[in-house]
Amino acid sequence: MNHRNGTRRIHLGGIPIGGGAPVVIQSMTNTPTHDVEKTLAQVNELVAAGCELVRVAVPDLRAVEALPDILRTARCPIIADIHFSEQLALASIYAGVAGLRLNPGNLRDSGAIHRVASAAAEAGIPIRVGVNAGSLDPDLLKKHGGPTPEALVESALGEIRLLEEAGLDQIKVSAKVSSVQGTLATYRLLAERTDRPIHLGVTEAGWHDAGVIKSALGIGVLLLEGIGDTIRVSLTGDPVVEVRAAWDILRACGLRRRGIEIIACPTCGRCNYDLVGLLREVENRLAGIVIPLQVAVMGCVVNGPGEAAHADVGVAGGMDKGDLFVNGEIVERGVPADELADRLERLVREIVAQREEK
Ligand code: SF4
């Protein structure tokens, strides 16, 4: 069964999440939130990369005080990330955030949770129950002998109940661990036990290729099983990389597409031109395009167009030259290598203009 299609629909800053809505991409700033200029700059970079929701840490009053300025200018809904403090949660709601993330592991007073949930219900904003293996309630750790899937899910369901009792219906939930196997087991169990929309992520995935691979496996497998309504790829470093990886995961799962998808052959002894140089050039030139399009950069005319027949447009190299093709058909032959990037870009932009007109 596809869990995603059966989850309850919520809205965050007008964006639908759950109930079969397109999987939403979110990320988190890593600037000091009280530094409005830096935080806004990063929010806008994330939005430009295709991020749809941005979470900011609210660790102190300085961060709360910065929220109105951030909210006024940000080009996407902003979620406040709260740990420990009822006061910071309430103040963030009153500042006008579009959503809240609460960690049941460190805000455990049921009275406080009730007051925050009531305020969120009154403001009409959702709360994410954000369980994390690294900060699980000590009582649950003791009961289950560690941060097991059962322990994480019990924490999440207990917090959801508290929010519901306070009259809040706009709820989503995550339960993050840092291993792929733990992520799969935990989210599968969570999906069995709740119809609340699910936020997927592998926490502390690391960075570079290893972090992306870990996230792609954990998030991707679950998405393919029909679990997950919104995703965050957690990588150390520039969060814009997270957003690019998130789009790559959604595209690879066949769920959503955005911008240029590059198809390139691995090259072999038949390749007689600088494919890697051309690939880099093409990627840079086409980076700002939002309309989904497949562009192939292939090493030879023998197999290139055939191997990339499903691409919208492409190039297949020869001896210091190349052929251009559209939908698998060659449209220009023997183009000198130093003109390939120009001609390919022109073809792509023509197709983009045609699709924009439609
Ligand atoms: S497209 Fe040509 S150069 Fe590239 S891997 Fe295939 S056969 Fe080799």
Boltz pocket constraint, residues with backbone or C-beta under 6 A from the ligand:
constraints:
  - pocket:
      binder: B
      contacts: [[A, 265], [A, 266], [A, 267], [A, 268], [A, 269], [A, 270], [A, 271], [A, 298], [A, 299], [A, 300], [A, 301], [A, 302], [A, 303], [A, 304], [A, 307]]
      max_distance: 6.0
